Amino acid sequence: MFKPKAIYYEKEIENYELGKKLMEQYKDVPKVVIESHNAIEEMRKQDNKEFVNMKRNLIIGVRKTHKFVENHKVSDYLVPYTSSGCTASCMYCYLVCNYNKCAYLRLFVNREQMLDKIIKTAEKSDKELTFEIGSNSDLILENTITNNLVWTIENFKNSNKGKLTFPTKFDMVDDLLPLDHKGKIIARMSMNPEEIINRVEFGTSRLQGRIEAINKLKEAGYEVGILIAPVIFVDNWKELYLGLINELESKLSPKVKKDVFFEIIFMTYSYVHTKINEAAFPNAIQLYNKDIMTGRGKGKYWYKENIRKEGEEFFRENMKKYFPNNEILYIV
C-alpha cells in the first residue's frame, strides 16, 4: 500500500465515512489542512525536478464537479469519480498539466454522491448506458488505498440498468475476483512492450503481471478489453509491438481471446511534459521527436499523418493475423 510522505486535506472530509477512515488509516502521517484540493500554493511553487517527490504526497478532498462528458468509444459518458492523478510516473500522462491539480494522487471521499448520480442517470435513460469511471485515475491502484473499486462494484451490482468501465496499468486485481459483479463491469488492461514499460511507464505493473491480471478477471466473469496504448513510435517500434502482439496471442487465456476487444491509441505529448521530464528524469528517453511529430495546438504534439497512417496499417494487418476474430473498436 502507498505510504504518503504527507497528507493535504480539506476539513470537510471529516464529515464523510471514507474521510474518517483515511484519516485514521494515516494517523501517523504528517498532515496539512488546505482550503481546496485544486489550489495548493505550496505545490505550485515547486521546481519541475520535484515532480516525483510531489507524487509522494496524498491529497484528500470532496469532489464538487460532477459533470458527465459524452463519449462514444467504450462508454457513453466520462464520469468524474473517486480519484484523480496517480502515484506512478508515466512520462506521457495526459493528467500532467500543472502542479496545482495534476501531478499527484487526489482522493475524493463523497463516493456515495457520485455513484448515486451514475445510478440515477442510468435508470432515467431509454437505452443501456456505460459509464467510464477511470478516465482521471487508475482505480485498481486507488483501490489498494481506499477499497473504493470493491465498494463501487458491490453497490452498483443491484442497479436496474447500466455498466461501469475502467482502464488500468496495474495487476492488483485479486480483491475483485470473488465479487458478484453481475456482468455490469468492463475491465480494460493497458498493454505496452516491456521495453516501453521499463523506459516510460515508471511505477506501473510489468507486462506479465498485466496479462495474468486480465486472465484472472475474465475467469471471474468480467467483460474485458485491452488497450494497446499509448503506441510510441521509437526507432524499433515495429519490432517491439509485433513482439507484444505475439506475446498477447500466446499468453492470453482462451477465454480472453474468445471475445476480448482492442483499443489502439497513439501517444500525444506536450511542451509541459518535455520540460517536466527533462528536469525530473534527465537520463530517460526523449519522447518528443520533431522529425515525426507535429503541433496539435496549445503546446501539444502528435504524430504526423504519414506516421499515423503507417501505424494504423501495421496494427490492422497484424491484429487481423493474430486476433482475426476480435474487434478493434478504434485506432486514434
TAQUI-V885414 format. One record per helix or strand of 2 or more residues. SS is the DSSP state (alpha for helix, beta for strand). FROM is the first residue (numbers start at 1). LEN is the number of residues. If there is no record, write none. Layout:
BEGIN
SS,FROM,LEN ; SS,FROM,LEN
END
This chain:
BEGIN
beta,6,5 ; alpha,11,5 ; alpha,17,9 ; beta,31,4 ; alpha,41,4 ; alpha,48,7 ; beta,57,5 ; beta,69,2 ; beta,77,2 ; beta,83,3 ; beta,89,2 ; beta,105,4 ; alpha,111,14 ; beta,130,3 ; alpha,139,8 ; alpha,148,9 ; beta,163,6 ; alpha,174,4 ; beta,185,7 ; alpha,194,7 ; beta,201,2 ; alpha,207,13 ; beta,223,9 ; alpha,237,15 ; alpha,254,6 ; beta,261,6 ; beta,268,3 ; alpha,271,10 ; beta,293,5 ; beta,300,4 ; alpha,305,18 ; beta,328,4
END
